[in-house]
């Protein structure tokens, strides 16, 4: 399985948008099954990856933001595949928070790019401080900070990629499950020169802003405009918008080439014809759409992800029925023939991969943590999509007629039945008051632990066992 970070499908040639050239991803889609309406279960890294590992909602695991762990006793797909006889290996980012830095993997080939403590948990900004912001994200999206160069993020992905290639070149005789997780095309948009040269003059489509956009922002939107500092620093001028999109496209091309090299080594080692290959991302990226950046939003550019699954011998297909990253663990466990110890909240896609019709059920994404600190949900079913932030009026969009999510149909009597049905998925399926309490209770507890860990110098970062006495020529 190959995972990109913060990769929206709306910029990928392989997903029908002639922007970032992704020939390897397109070739994978041509021989596999492409899910054209795949969603993240949470539009932020750690919660999304907790769902990817466990097949459970973030409100089930309690993994609400980038400073949250999930329990080590929750089985992950790596536990199930290990018990099925697979060697389970991780190369790259998985952003595990807490002392368990394996969550079922036999070993990791490198450490994580980010710290493993509770450091990224933040309350709401002080409403009486007009200068308060959580992160000064705007500079990463401004043209003056985008272009050719080198970064720690690129260094990390090079190590991740090298170790993954070497693993495949010396893969075990028995079954294995290798997860390769890159941190690109996540910003900063610092790009290897050869990729920047491909896109530095590219004429890319830019977002269109209606005159009344600012007046129609939801309460959720306004919270993150302030959270990112966009109420003081603009990214909406064409120079910044084109630069961030060129940077994203170039880094996406970089990741696509990495995918191609992995597939090439599978071919060289004679493994391709009996290896399932999956490509996806943890969540998307707004890239200036609706005047927003980063993830955390429940709009399409942030919530949608690429998802392609290639099972050798299966007929290629394109499936438009909405699905979730939450469905991948159940699919992997189903492939391995294992019995679940507890039901997963995602469903197995294996029948659909074999050609069976895929039922259209509600697909849910949730975000409750940093920046908003109250229960917030997206529900997609058929053409309709609801965004609901507890305590605020919902938004309701028909994505067939309004793909840009501009026409909020909530309150329209002609679609009242649809609105009620989608709202009931949230209010009947989740204990909103309990989630709201838990978000705040966890924050206070983690702050106590953070302070003690800092005083004690405690860290949970994964340390790779690299014994030089066993490397290269030693006999």
ABEGO torsion letter per residue (X at the ends): XBBBBGBBAAABAAAGBBBBBBAAAAAAAAABBBBABBBBABBBAAAAAAAAAAGBBAAAAGBABAABBBBAABBBAAAAAAAAGBBBBBBEBAGBBEABAAGGBABBABBBABBABAABBBBBBBAABAABBABBAAAAABAAABEBEBBAAAAAAAAAAAAAAAAAAABBABBBBBBBBBAOABOBBBBBAAAAAAAAABBBBBBBBBAAAAAABBAAAAAAAAAAGAAABBAABAAAAAAAAAAAAAAAAAAAAAAAAAAAAAAAAGAAAABBBBBBBABBBAGGBGGBBEBGBABAAAABBBBBBBBBGBBBBBBABBBBAAAAAAAAAAAAGBBBABBBABBBAAAAAAGBBBBBBBBBBBBABBGAGBBBBBBBBEABBBBBBBGBBBBBBBAAABAAGABBABGBAAAAAAAAAAAAAAAAABBAAAAAAAAAAAAAAAAAAAAAAAAAGBBABBBBBBBAAABEBAX
